[in-house]
Amino acid sequence: MKKILFLLAAFITFSVTSAQDKPEGLFINSKAADFKAKDQSGNEISLKDLRRKGPVVLMFYRGSWCPFCNRELSRFQDSLDYILGKGATLIAITPENKTGIDSTVGKTGASFSIISDEGMKIATQYGVSFKVDDRTVARYKNAGIDLVKQNSQKEAALPVPAVYIINKDGTVSYRFFEADYKKRPWVKDILEALNKVL
């Protein structure tokens, strides 16, 4: 009986720990953390300053090596005029260093600001950061993707691909948060959400 109780307690503890390790992202009406960083062109990006001008579409993506990310960024680039036409600003955030961002720009033609999230500070503030398990790190490495090196990290971490719309008052009015990295939002959904905050 004691053994069964011990195993049950261990299972509950493991379940709670695992649930705590899973990122949940920001929720609608959450306050979005302000940040300052430089984009791929060396421009100083201040979320606080940008949202004073209008809503900010904030996108987190994994890296230039991710075909799903590249397709999403290309779609957003193709529709950038529509997003800007709503008075919004589009910012993308990645854990990759400048070399990776330059590769992303080359593959997607992205002309909007992309920020290298050093140490996953912004991703952590937005609840999208997670530690990549050793088995997945090894699998990626075998495929030629060294996450630690490409992201200049001590431990491999990635963001859950997520998109937020942040209003002038700093609150989140739209959220796309999906642990399945193959699923991404449609630009039309972003545009519809922007219509609601204008």
N, C-alpha and C positions, 0 to 999 in steps of 0.2 A: 504493500500500500504506500509506504514511504517513497519507494522508487517511482511509482506512478505520479505521486504528488510532486516529486522533484522534477520529473520530466515535463509535467504540465506547467509548473512554474517557469522552467527554462524556456518552454515554447512560448509562453505569454511574454516573457521578457524579450525574447528574440523578435517576436511580432511587433512589440511596441517600439523596440530599437529600430527595426527595419522601416516601420511607418514614419518614424521621426527623421530617418535619413532621406526619405523621398521628398524632393522639392514639390511645393504646391503652387508657387507663383503668387503674384498679387491678385486680389479679387476686385471685382467692380466696387467702386467707391473707396478703395484703399488709397492712402496717400502715397504717391510715388516719390522715392528719394531723389533729391537733386544731386547732380554730379557735374564735374568739370573734367574735360579730357581733350586731347588733340586728335583730330581725324587724320586720314591718310595724306592730306595736303598740308598738314601742320596748322590747320585752323583751330583756334580755341573754341570748343563746344561747351556751352553752359545750358543745361536743361532749363534752369530757372529763367534765363534770358529768352530762350526759344519759346517757351510756353506763354510768355507774356504777349508774344506776337500772334499766337494761335495754337491749336492742338498739335501735339507731337506724336507721330507714329513711331514707336520704338520697337525695333525688331532684334531678336537675338538669334544668331545662327552659329553653326558648329565650326565651319571652316571651308577653305577653298577646295578641299579634297572630297567634300560632301556633295554628290550630284543633286540631291533633293534641295539643299541650300542654294546651289547655283541656279536651279530652275526657279526657285521662289524669288531670289534676288533679281533675276532677269525679268520675271513677270512684273515685279514692282518697278523696275527701271522702265519697262515698256509703258507703264501706266503712271509714271511720275508726274506728268503734266496734269493729270486728273487730280492727283493727291495735292499737288501744289495749288491747283485751282480752287481747292476747298480751304485755302489759307493755312494748310498744315505743313509741317516739316517732317521729313523722313530721315531717321537715323538708324543705322545698323550697328550692332555690337557683336564682337567675336573675341574668343580667347587668343586667336592667332596673332603673331607678330606682324610687323610691316611687310615682310616678304610674302606671307600668306595673304595679306590684304591686297597687295599688288597683284597677286595671282588671281584673286577673286575679281578684281576690277577688270583684269584682262579677259576673264572668261565670261563675265556678265555685262560688261559695259557700264557698271554702276557709277553714276555721277553724283549720287548723294553721299553724305558723310558716313564713313565707316570708322568705328573706334576700336582700337585694340584694348581689350579689357584685361590689363595686367593684373595678375593675381586673382582674377575673377571677382574683383571687388564689386563692380556694378551688378554682375549676375547674382552675386550673393545677396545684395541689397534687394534685388527684385525677386528673390526666391526661386531662381531657375537653375542654380548651379548644383551639380552633383559630381561625386567622385566616381571615376570610371574604374571598374573592377579590374584586377590584374589579368584575368583571362582575356577580357576584351582588349586591354592595352596590348597584350602579346599578339592577339589576332590582327589588330591594326598594324602593329610593327611588322609582322610577317607580310602585310600587304604594302609595306613601304611608307606607312604613316606613323611617325614617331610623335605622339601627342605631347609628351613632355618637352621634347626639343622644339617642335613647331610652335608651341604655346609658351615657351620659356617658363615652365612650371616645375615645381619640386615634385608634385603628385599630379597625375593626369586627372583633369576635371573638364567637363563640358557643360554648356547650357542646354536645358530643354529648349527646343525651338519654340519661341513664344513671340507674340506680338501684342503690344499694348497701345491704346490711345490714351494720352495724358492730356487732360484739359488745362485751361489757363490757370485754374485754382490748384493744380497739382494732383487732382484726383484721377483715378483710372475709370474711364467710361466704356472701354472695350477691352476684352481679354481673349486671346487665343492661346491656350496652354495645353499642349498635347505631348505626352511622354513618347508616343509613337512618332519617331522622327520622320517617317514617311508621309505623315499627314500635315498639311500646311493650309493656312487660310487662303481664300480667294480674295483678290483685290477688290472685287465688287462688294464683298462683305465689309471691307475696310471703308470703302467709299460710302456705303449706306450708313455705317456707324458714324462717319464724319458728318453726314447730313444731319444727324440727330443732335450734334453738339454745336452746330453753327447758329 
